[in-house]
Structures are given as C-alpha cells and as structure tokens.
Amino acid sequence: MFSKHTVNSLTAAILAAGSGVSVAQEGGDSQALTLEEVVVTAQRRSESLQDVPISVSAFTAESLEKSNITEAADYLAMTPNVGFSEDGEGGSRSINISIRGVSNVTLDGVSTANSIGYYIDELSVGSVAQGTINPQLQDVERIEVLRGPQGTYFGRNAVGGALNITTKKPDENFYFEGSVSAGNFGTRGAEAIINLPINDRLMARAVMAYDESDTPITNVNPLGNDPFYEYGTGRLSIRALPSDDVTLDLSITHTKEDEGGDISIPTGVVDLDTQSIFGIGAHDAIDSGQGFYPNNKRRIDRDSRELNEKSFTIVNGRVNWDLDGMVFTSVSGWLDSSFDRVADLDGIPFTFGPLPLRRVNDYTGESISQEFRLRSDGDNEIDWTVGVFYVEDELRRANQIQIMPDSDPNAANPLGFINNNQQYAKYESSALFGEMVWHIDETLDLTLGGRYSRDKVTVSEIDFNRGPDPIRDNVSFNDFSPRVVLRYMPNEDWTWYGSVAQGYKAGGSDVSGGSRTAGARFKPEELISYELGFKSSLMDGRVNLSGAIFALDWQDFQVQTNRLEDPTDISSAISTTQNAEEASAKGVELELTALLTEGLIWSAGLGYTDAKFDDYKDAVLKGETNGQPNVIDVSGQPLPRTPEWSVNTALEYRFSVSSWDSYVRAEWAFTDDTVSDIEAVGSLVGRTVNGDVFSLPTYPYQIDSYQVVNLSAGMESENIRVSAFVKNALDEDYYTGTSDNFGAAGIRIRPHYREFGVKFTYMIQ
C-alpha cells in the first residue's frame, strides 16, 4: 500500500505538470503545440471530453494501437478508480469489474441485473453469458469509461458506470489493412480490415481476426490436457444513406473462443476452521503437496481433460434521422451466446473417496432489445432527450458435478452425480427516460433528468437428484431514479460541475446449482451518488487536467456468496445473492495529459476509493464452524474488488525517421491490494463461535497490490506499420483473482506473465 509521502509526492507531481510544460516551451511556438480534442458521446451527442459534466476516461483509436490494448483488462488498468478481478472459471477473458466500489454480481458466470453497463455501438451486450463483455478489440474508434450512475443516457440502468465502445463505421474512402503478429508462448495472429464504398449512398466495412497461443502453463498429468488459447472473430458493417437526413447502420459480429480449461493455478490446501464441500475432515485427507508447485507457477496437475468454449453473435441495427430541430434514433439488438465447460473440480488429483470429480456446465443465452430516442438538435435555450427502452434476456443453464471412474477420469459416462440440475431465467426490463438541459446563460447550465424502470424476473429449476418437479418463482420491481447536474463554464478553458444522481439495480430470485430453495428472493439495490468535478485546458491547450470527488450511499447492497445449504450435504453447494443493509464509498480522481515538448506527451491518473460495508451483520458464508452457522458481521470491512489506490502514468515520444512516423512509449500502473469476494471480506474479521474467535488466514483470499510496466514502440509510413510490445516488462508476480474453491483448495488467477511480440501491418488507402 502507498505511504502518505508517496501519495502526496505523486499528487504534487501531477498538479505541477503544467509548470513543467511551460518551462519546456519558453520562447517556442505555443500555437503549434496543442493537444488534440477528444470527442465523446457520453451524453448521447458528440461533445468535447472537456465539456462533459461526467467523470470519463477516454481511449482513442490511436492510443489503443500504440498501447497494444487488446482487451478490457488492458485499458481498465490505466483507468483511475476502476478495479477488476478474475475467477478463472470463464477463461482468461471473463472478468468482474468494479467502478468506485460498484461491481457486477454474477451467478456461476451469468449476470443478474448489471451494475456496470457494457455497450458496443450503443447496444447493451453485457448481460447474457461468460466472456461476452470482454471481446478482443479490433477496428475500434473509441472507448469511454464512465463513472457514476448512467441510467438516463444509456437506457438500461448502469448503477455504477458504463463501458462504452464505438467501432469504426464504413465511409466513402477505400481502405485495406492486413496484419500478422507473433510473440512468446507460441502466440501468433492475423487480422484484416477492408472498407469498401459501393456507391455514394452505400458502403461496407469488414474486419476478421484470428489469434492463438500455447499459453505459459503446462499440465504435468498425462490424463489431462495442456491449456491453450484460440480466438476468432468477424464483423460486417453496412452503412446506407437513403437521404441526406437519414443514416442506417447494420452490423453483424460473430466471435468464438476456445481454451483448454480453467486458467487457475492451485496454490495449496486451505487449512480453515470451516467445512469444505467435500465434507468434514476433507482437508486432513489431502496431501498438501499433491498437485501443487509452489516454486514453479507454470505447472498444474489436473487429471481431467478440460474444455472451455465460448461463442456469441451480435446483430445491431441503428437508424439516425435528422428532423426539423430534432434527431430521432433507433437502436435494435439481438445477442446469442453460449458457454461450454468441462473442468477438474478442484484443480488437483484429489478424489471424492476413491473417485475423481468432474464439473460440467452448459450455458446458453439470448437477448433482444429495442430503444427509441428523440432529442433536440442542441441549438436551443432548453435542450432535451426522451427515450423508451425494452430488453428481454433468456438464460438456460445445465450444471453437473460428476463422479468419475478411478480408472478413467475422462470417461463418457459418469458413475453418478453430486449435482445435476437445470435452470431457466428470464429477465424483462422496460423504461422511460429523459433529460432536460436549461442553458441559463452562456456560462451556466442546469440539467434535470430521470428514469422510470419496470423489471420482471422469472426463474425455474429442476434438480434431478431430488425429482422431476421444477421449482418456479417470478418477481417484479419498479423504480424512479432522478438526476440533477449544475455546470458552470466561466470561460472556454474551465468547466465546473456538481451532480446528484440515484442509481437502481433490480432485485431477483436466485437460480443456484443444487439449491433446495430456488426462488429465494433478494431486494433491489439503491444508490445515491454525489459528485463535484472540474475539467480544464491549461497552458494554451498543452495541458488537460480533470478531477472529481464523490460520495456514494447504498441501501440493500447486493452481494454474491457461496455456501452449503445443508452443512452435512455436499450436493447442497449453492451460490446466492444477499442484501447488505448499508454500504458507502467516497473518493477522488485526477487525470492529466500534458504535451511537454513537441512530440513528448505525458499522461497520469490517480484514484482513491474508501468503500466499505456500513451495516452487514449477517453475512452468511459456507459450511459451519463447530456446529454453528457461519454468520459473520462484516460491518466496517472493505467492499470486494475495490482497491483503495489506483495510479497510472505513461510517457510517449513521437519522432520522425526519414519518411517514417515513429514512437516509443512506456506505461506504469499500480493497483492496491483488495479482496476478491465476500469470503475474502470474512477472512479479515474471523468468526466467533461459543465465545471463541477463529481467525481465518487472508491467504488465499486477498489479492496483493501489484505494479505493471508495459513498453511499446512502432514506425509507420504511408503503407507500412511495424510495432513491438512488452507487457509486464519486469515480470511482476501478480494475480487478479483468488478463490478457495468451496473450501477445497486455494487457487489464484494470473493474467499476464511477461509477454512480448511484434506486429507487421500493410495498408492500402
């Protein structure tokens, strides 16, 4: 964790950057050195990033290319007050995101109502199945990370914030780009982009990409298989201009990903004063050295042949119609996804009695959505936006824990089942939303907005171990969430704003593997967000500095927990959602970009979040302790997945070599220690049974702080681009996810060893 001296020094350095630029440019041509304007659509209309009264971090197409950003974890690490963790079950691209302490709740890889919205070309895509919210990033125009409730503008309510990705659209100019890449661990890939103008009114753009890797992890068990990674995607976009006032966009994306099992690495037996899902005394029955390689973090010992396959298809249709003083927009979407998994349950050759265990999951999801918006053209004393929204998600899951023959852990037919169930869930959400901006004078704006939501959840479950009769439940919720913003712009260089917004996430009814009480309901989560912020352009446009302070207050904060419904029954392992009565967070963000000299750019970001449970006296964890339920008071403890400090900085130098535009870039990011889930929070306080306090070890629950250095360089001429990169250049030994695997064995998720590679691109334009 940072010392106060370190934080104060870094903060001072960020705030003093403007003077550094001034000294470097004395006597120079200030007009020639100005940062380019970044345009965002955080308020569903194109605006300068410096004018938007929302805390936003933006990444342009150029910065994505130069930083070798290929997935969400890459840009989230460079974003203040954003945390993420991985559980390994959904593969290397399955992540849980937290913004200012607000994080998504997932049940065995399927999301309930999202806390963090995820949008691709204005379409909400983050609610169906594993990996959908973290595709690779090809041909992207811009990424925006919005902090704070975003329900008014983004249709589907995003109580904590939103990730907004905008892809490049077809245009009237022919363009072709072909790339090949290679790196360590047998990594190799290819990508092609073509933009084809058919005529003045019709144009198309297509992108295809393929990537594969042997991965750095080796399975030493001959009965199992080595992990690998294979990824393929394609997107076809068509733009039609039937008239000067109407734009029609249609895109179809299909992605398939295949990995050789979980990316988790066993780290040792969890010696807890609690019960594992394998029964009382199970820990004593495991050899603590069996399957573990504490001094070699690239080897595993799994006796099952594992599978981890995901695919999704997205169809997105958008209509934009310029009317007399108004703009009408329609966004229609269809999403189909699947996730198939076969896994060694505990990640080591540990058996249930004399027999191995295998976990099998089959998830499918489908989503349809429609949004209509009407807004003013932005040239009025009062500007406004109104909209309606509807979405329907259907999720189907089949879950098994299989008892396998000792002679063949990979046999087609298991000997029996510990868990064997199927679930169905349907989520329907509709909303009316709107916002009015009153331009009081040339310097002052007042915004009033709100959103009315109706949500319905229908669930059912069949547990074949208990009989063929399903358990069913349905529940409905409604909510109105207002928003008020006051923006003051004394001149073109400064923007000040204050906002109060309410966020809402629907409640639901749990669908949990093995549950005897499917239909256990949890309440909606409500949040009030207070924010004061500023944005400035300094030193004649050579320095952009922005900041915000915020405070959040929750009621009925939703928390996922794993436990045994019956402490004596292994088949009763369930994942459920509970409500913590009260929680809160407060913090600050600072972001800076400075053009120090011609070609030398420095950027930095600082985030601080103090997020905790204020009132959560009855956190129920798995198993029991000495015959007593594991109910722990975690009031005053930190929220999961929320590092206290997050800091990043980057230095980039651009120069010319003959006819080649060249650059070198170095990045550093620090993420403070955090806890991965409610089990980790419980490990901080221990538990009291019959007057005795049992202290739980923080290992393997805690995620230690880590810092990562990335390097990149490249050269580009009219037709050729060559680039090279090193991720985690110092080979930091860090993890972004931990678990105790239902009390069986500790696992950690390591996202990046040191990786390096090169990329060659040929362009025709």
Helices and strands as residue ranges (DSSP letters): H 4-15, H 17-24, G 30-32, E 39-40, E 47-48, G 49-51, E 55-60, H 61-66, H 72-76, E 82-85, E 96-99, E 102-103, E 106-107, E 110-111, E 116-120, E 123-124, E 140-147, E 161-167, E 175-183, E 187-199, E 202-213, E 218-219, E 229-243, E 246-259, E 264-268, H 282-285, E 299-300, E 307-322, E 326-344, E 351-352, E 355-376, E 382-403, E 416-439, E 444-463, E 471-491, E 494-505, E 508-509, E 521-522, E 525-538, E 543-564, G 570-572, E 573-597, E 600-615, E 619-625, E 628-632, E 645-657, E 660-671, E 674-675, H 678-685, E 687-689, E 692-694, E 702-703, E 706-716, E 720-727, E 737-739, E 746-749, E 755-764
